[in-house]
Amino acid sequence: MSEIWNTEKLHAHYAQSLRVDDLLYDSKTEHQRLKVFTNGTFGRILTLDDVVQTTEGDNFIYHEMLTHVPLLAHGAAKRVLIIGGGDGGIAREVLKHESVEHVTMVEIDAGVVDFSKEYLPMLSQGAFEDPRLNLVINDGAVFMKENTETFDVIIVDSTDPIGPGEVLFTDTFYGHAARALSEHGIIVTQNGVPFMQGDELTNTMRAFQSLFADATCYLATIPTYAGGPMALGWGSHSSQSRNVNLETIERRFIAAGLNPDYYTPEVHKAAFALPGYVKKLMP
């Protein structure tokens, strides 16, 4: 029997392929085509329109870095907003912080949540049942425009800026998000692999620099997000949170009782050290 491979053609001159050992789910929703399959190295893999979104094997890197960095930098976040994240991985990590009192999660596609519960329960680990979580099925851009609440941390766990995720990379969306942040609030965003998607980072940073007193990005290397380290955008109305020293981060980390597989206080601080080619993408 011939092998079946899932080939991701997100980039014009570069593609990656993952062997499909067992296709578990394949269905086209109103918004996108969802697939879940198993792979000998990465376990269960979720793709949207053949683009890898998350895997059982390496999701911990992305989810820990997009969550623990802003939460431990802030130090007193009680209200968190997640845009996207229908697989539940971000919610899983946020809710590990007992100091967080309320989480609003806005996902455009109810189908992603439903089949993630069934086919990828190891990602959410019961997060959808946590009483602190309020799941809202809505377009993230529409929600942000109409929102009147204030949040300490906003995490934008979006797909790439194509299709339904495109509006989550606009100046208008970021402007509404900036308005929704508390005084020392932080927004973090998925900004692609800068070696392959430099414009994505440049455009976001241009918007952030006009909206926030502190605007930059930090890096994390996730194997299935191929082409180099991923950039995670960072915006805040104050530079206070990003400049918290290592000793304070370590103290907060210990107090939170976390036991992550990638994140450490040292990695937290080092992630903001940017290589030259990434610095050159900053406007």
Secondary structure, DSSP 8 states (H G I E B T S, - for coil): ----EEEEEEETTEEEEEE-SEEEEEEE-SS-EEEEEEETTTEEEEEETTEEEEETTTHHHHHHHHHHHHHHHHS---EEEEEE-TTSHHHHHHTT-TT--EEEEEES-HHHHHHHHHH-HHHHTTGGG-TTEEEEES-HHHHHHH----EEEEEEE---SSGGGGGGGSHHHHHHHHHHEEEEEEEEEE---TTT-HHHHHHHHHHHHHH-SEEEEEEE--TTS-SS-EEEEEEES-STTTT--HHHHHHHHHHHT---SS--HHHHHHTT---HHHHTT--
